[in-house]
């Protein structure tokens, strides 16, 4: 192991602002669901351009609720890419529905529109479009086609926040947009997420089912404390304990203020990677990066000697990973396995490199140096 250099794959970026925000919350009597959550929801709504948002404890919760709120009949089908995090498909199973795995694009790892259309049957009720690594799906094609088929469109934006497609922010194209604030994501709160929609009727239901199905959450009851029976509420729906809390929201507010800086820095790092690695003989970029008005979370290379390359990086103090393999390779999802030949082949060559905003030029240059070294001696491995 190289003692002089040890580079992580991901790392959240915090400073005094987050510490100050946390201290303010600790001085108040409300650590749980309260005014900070409402403040963050309001700020996020303005930033993303969605009328209604619900702060949650994870993107997993957002994905589940975006499916659950539609009350689809059991055993109906939901189309989603084979290459995605397990929570995307789990949200389908939670509601007694069947995931239909769609192949990916060879050039950007996002859902393949042609295969999406081929996999459609009359039993399909929704599409989950995953912006893999932050690369935008072809949302114009997906939305136009989905409307004709009367399908609900859910955007899984766990890998992006602030990215655009054809002048419109990702997360606002579909019926629902789901975002993650897990500790490695674009903005970090440890865990956390948010769900966006412009459907006012479903928004009211989402507010309820995200907090036990209650008619009034604790904060609403608190601010109505001068009214008679302010304590009274009814359980109107079968709900979940998915709400965000004040502590998480306070960090999220501070992080959201830095989003432009965060995305700018990530783009700068990707530009350096691309410029210095473009002439390698045994590596290719896994994503056709479109950096203008973008928000990417992953920088991924393709190489046929993936596992040997990962071990080489590890020996030189550089963290890397195979971020995801197709979901239909996992025991839980094998029975849903369809034909996804591009995903089957492509995932075996993918390697995610370090990408976080505090990554220094010295670290980037070291990573590049080692990749070039492996490329030069490729035949030896």
N, C-alpha and C positions, 0 to 999 in steps of 0.2 A: 504494500500500500504506500502510495506517495504521501509522505508526512507533511510536505510543504503546501499541498493543495488538497482541499476537501470541499467539493462543490455539491450542494443539495440540488434536487430536482425542482422543488417548489419551496417557496418561503413567503409568508405574508409580510406585509410592510406596515408597521405601526410606529407612531411617534407620540409626542406629548399630548397631542390633541385627543387621541383615543383614551389615554390615561385620565385626562381631565374630565372627559365625558363619563367615564366609568365612576369616578369619584363623586360626581354630581348625583348620579343615580343612587350610590350607596348612602348618600346623605338624606335621601328621600325615603318615605315609608313604602314606596312602590318599586319592587324589583321585578314583579311579574307583568302581566298584561296591563298596560297603562298609557299615560300621555306620550311617552317617548315613542311607543309603537305607532300611535296616531300621527305624531310629528313626522316620523320616517315615511309612513305610508303617503302622507301628503307631499313630501319632498320627492319621493320616488315617482309618484304619479305625474308630477310636473316634469321631472327629468325624462321619463320614458315616453310620455305623451299618451297615457292610457287613463280613461276616466275613473276607473275603479281598481284599487289594488288591496290585497290582503296580506299583511305581514305574517310569515309562518316560521316554523322551526327548521324547515329544510325545503329543498327543491323536490324531494321525494313526496313531501306532503302536498306541495303545489300540483305535482303531476297526478297524484291520487285524487285530489279534490276536483281537478279539472275534468277527470273522467267521471267521478262519482256524482257530481252535480247534474249530470245529464240523464241519470236514471235509465241507462240503456237496458234493454232486456238481456237477461242472462244468455250466455253462449254466443252473443253477437261478436263480431270480429273487429279488431283495430289494427290498422296498417302501421308498421314502424320499421326503421332500419335494423338490419341484423347487427350492425356495429354501433352499439350504444351502451351506456351504463345500465346495470341491472334494474335500477329503479324505474326506468322508462317502461319496461315490460311488466315489472311487478305491479305498477299502477293499473294495468289491464287485468291481471290475475286477481287483484284485490276485489274487483267488481264482478268476478265470475265471467269475464269475457275471454276471448281467445286472441293471442297475439299472432299476427301474420307477418313474418319476417321478409323484408324487402331488401334487395341487393343494393350495393353502394356504387358510387361513381369511382372509377379507377383513378381519376385525376384529383379528387378532393375529399374522398371518403364520406361524402354526404349521400343522402337517399337518392337512388336512381329513379328518375321520374318515369321512364319507360317501363321499368319493372314494377313500379308502383301501380301503374294502370293495368298491367298484366295480372297482378295479384288480386285485383279488386273482384269481389263478388257482391251479390245483392245483400249478403249478411253483414257487410262492412258498415260500420256506423261512424268511424272516426279515423283520423290520421294523426300520428305524432311525428312531427318534423323536427329532427335533431340537427342543430347547427354544430356539427362535429368539429371540435378543436377551435370553434369560433367562425368556421367557414359557412357562409349563408347557403341554405338550401334555395332551390329555384322557387321562391315563394309565389311569384306571379303565376307560374304554371300550375303550382299546387292549389292555390286558392281558386283560380278560375275553374279548374277541373273539379275540385271538391264541391263547389257550389252547385254544379250541374248534377253531381251525384248525391247532394244533400248530406254531405259528410261534415262533421265537426272537425276543425283543425286546431290542434294543440301544438304550440311551439316549445320545444325543450331547449331553453337558452342557458343551461347550466354552464356551458363553455364560453359564453359571451355576455357582454353587457356594454352597450353603447355602439355596437356595430350596426351598419345600415345595409339594406339591399334595395337598390334602385331608388334611393332617396328616402326610404321609410325604415324606421328603426326596427331591428329584429325584436320580436316579442309583441309587436303590435299588428302584425299581418293577420294572424289567425284569430280564432274565437277566444283563445287563452294563451298567455305567455307565462312560462315558468322559469324562475331564476334561482341560482344557488349562490350562497355566501359562505360556503364551507371554507375551511382554513386555507385551502390552496387556490381558491377561485379568484376571479377578477377583483372583486372586493371581498374582504374576509371578516367574518365575525365569529370564527370558530365553527359554528353551525348556524344555519339560518337560510331562509328563502323567501320568495314573494311570488304571488300569483296576480296577474293582470287580466282584466277583461273590460269590455265596453258594454256588456250585457247587464243592465241595471237590475233586472229581475233575478238573474242567477247570482249576481253580486250579493244581494241580500241573503240568499240561501248560503252562499260561501261564507259570509260572516258568521252565520249561525253554526254551520257544520264544522268550521275550523275551531270552535270552542264549545264542544260537548252538545251542540244542537240547541243551545240556549237562545231565548228570545232577546235577552240583554246580557252583554258581557259584564264582568266586574267593574270595569272602568266606567261604562255607561251608567251603571247603577250608582257608582260613587259620585259622579257629577250631578246626578239627580237626587242627591241625599236630602235636599230640603223639601222634596215632594213626599206626600203620603205614600206609604208602601214602596219606598225606593228600593227595598230589598227584594221585591217580588219579581220573579221571572218564571217562564214556562219552558219546558223542554219540548221544542217544536219538531225537531228532526233527530235522526240518529247521527250523532256527531262524533268528533275526534278531538284529542288534545293536541292540536297542531299549531297553536298560536305562537307568535313571536313574543318575547318578553322585553321589558324596558332596558335590561342590561345589554342584550343583543342589539336592540334598536339604537342605543346610544353609540355603540361602536359603528354600526351601519351608517348613521348620519355623518360621522366624521370621515368614514371611508368614501362615501358617495361624493363628498366635496372634492375628493382627489381623483375622481374617475378619469377626467381628461388627461391628467398627468400620468396616471397609471397606464392608460391605453397608448399614449404617446411613447412612453418608455418601452413598452413591449414591442411596438412597431419598430422602434429604433434598433432594438436587439435583433429582431427577426431580419431586418435589412442587413445588419452586419453579418449574421449567419449566412444569408443568401449570397451576399457579395463574395464572402471568403470561401464558400463551399461549392460554388456553382460549377467549378471545373473538375470536380472529382470524377474518377473513372468508375468507381464501384458503389456510388451512392446517388440517390435521386431525392428530390423533395417529395414528400408524400402528399402534400397539398399544394395546389396551384394558388399560392398566396396572392390575394388581391388586397393590397395594404391601404388603399385610399378609403377613408371613412370606415375602417374596419376595427374589429376587436377580436384578436386571436389569443387563445389561451395555451395552445400547444404548438411547439415546433417539432415536426416529425420528419425523420429521414427514412428512406427505404434502402435496405441492403440484403442481399441473399445470405450473407453470413451474420445474420442478426444476433444470434446468441453468443457467438464468439466475439462480436463487436461489443456487446453489453459487458461481457466478462473483461475485455480489454479496458474499457472505460472504468470499470469498478477497480481494477488493479492500479489505475492511475488516479484514483480519488474522485472520479466523476460519476455522479448518480445518473442513471437513465432507467427507462422502463419500457415494457410493452404495455401501453396504456390500457387497451381493451382487446379482447378477442371476441369473435362473433358470439352473440348470446346463445345461439342454437348449438354451441359446443358444450354448454353447461348442462349437467344432469337434469336440472329442473325444466329446461326448455328443449331438450332433445326431441321430445314427441311433436314439437311444433316445427321441426326442421324442414325448411323448404329449400329450393334450389337457389343458392346465392354464390355462384362461382367466383365473382370478383372479390367478394369479402373473404371467401375461403382461401383464396390465393394471397391476397394483399396483406392480410393481418400477419402472416408469417414473416414478413419483411420489415415490419414497422418498429421504429425505435424513437421514443420521445426523449428529447434533450432538455437540459435545464433551461427554464424560462421563468424568470421572476424579476420584478422591477429593480431590485437591489443587486442584481447580477453586475459585477464590475467589468470594466474593459479588460482588466488583467485576467479575470476568470474566463471571459469569452475567448480571449486570445489563446489561453491555455487549452480550452476545449477544442478550438479549431486546430491548434497545433497537433493535438493527439488524434483527432479524426484524420487529418492529412497523413499522419504517420501510419495509421492503420491502412488507409487507402494505398499508400505507397508500397506497403509490405503485404498487401492483400493476399497474394498467392501463398504466403507462408502460413496463413491461418486456416 
